[in-house]
Structure formats: structure tokens, C-alpha cells
Amino acid sequence: MRHGDKINNLSRTKAHRDALMSNMAAQLIRHKRIVTTLAKARALRTYVEPLITKTKKAVSKEETMHQHRVVFSYLNNKAAVKELFTVVGPKVLSRPGGYTRIIKLGTRLGDNAETALIELVDFNEVYTNAAPEAATAAKKTRRSRGKAGRKEEGGVNTAPQQGPADAE
């Protein structure tokens, strides 16, 4: 039985798995996308998304330093921590979650393992440049906005419109 066993061990010991996730997370942060097996990509998503969330929690200088130390304890890579807090963090500031995307690529030729591309969502130029005005037009929320988000019916402009002939 596997009651309460939610972690995918990836056929590794805890120390080996921690080292693997740390290295893969550092490479994902530095290169913005990596190709790996599907099982490792899914495990990496649960490992790296809380680290990205920690970049948004810093309000004061002391909290920022604390979050740097917490993230460094997971990554053990100074360059990746700096990249995370200076480049990735400010770019994902408005995103409420879901910082990574997993795209299945098919099977690997040598051992028939399912491969996948895991990438940081905000750093894919193909998707982000396709509709820049749509992303900035309206802030998305899951909750109802109430009266503030709806148009007021009494605010209709009733002034006569000037056409090209009336402009003179």
C-alpha cells in the first residue's frame, strides 16, 4: 500500500534526489528551459515553484536577505539565486502562480523514456510577444469583482459626434 506517499522518489535516495532537484532547478533558472524526462519535470515543478514564490515575499531588506538565504539553502548556487531574485522574480511579480510549463516531446531514442521540456512561462518569447496588449488589458482574477468591475450604465456619452464634415 502507498498511503500518504505523494513524493516521486525517482529511484534515488533522498540525498541523491535532493542533489538532482537542486542542480536541475539551478539550470532551469539560469537557462529558462531544459529538456528532461517527464517524471523529473513533474518533480522539478513542485520543487522550483515554491522557490519562485519566495522571491515575491520580500518586503523589507531583512526579509529579502532571509529569502535569499532560504532559497540558497535549496539551490546551493550563488549565480542561480542572483538570477532568480534579479531577473525572474520581478518578471513574475504579477503572476499568481503557475510559473512553469511542461511540454511533452515524445520518447527518447535510446531507452524509450518520455521526454519533456520544462520552461519558465514568462520567458517564452513566442507566447508572450503574440498578445502583449491582451495581457495588459485586464487583470485576471478568479473572484468576482463586484460593482467596481462592472460598467456603469448611467455613464454613457450622449454628446453629438463630430464627423469629417463637421470638423471645420
Secondary structure as GFF3:
##gff-version 3
##sequence-region A 1 168
A	DSSP	alpha_helix	14	31	.	.	.	ID=ss1
A	DSSP	beta_strand	33	37	.	.	.	ID=ss2
A	DSSP	alpha_helix	38	54	.	.	.	ID=ss3
A	DSSP	alpha_helix	61	75	.	.	.	ID=ss4
A	DSSP	alpha_helix	78	83	.	.	.	ID=ss5
A	DSSP	pi_helix	84	88	.	.	.	ID=ss6
A	DSSP	alpha_helix	89	91	.	.	.	ID=ss7
A	DSSP	beta_strand	100	107	.	.	.	ID=ss8
A	DSSP	beta_strand	114	120	.	.	.	ID=ss9
A	DSSP	three_ten_helix	121	123	.	.	.	ID=ss10
A	DSSP	alpha_helix	125	128	.	.	.	ID=ss11
A	DSSP	alpha_helix	132	137	.	.	.	ID=ss12
A	DSSP	three_ten_helix	153	155	.	.	.	ID=ss13
###
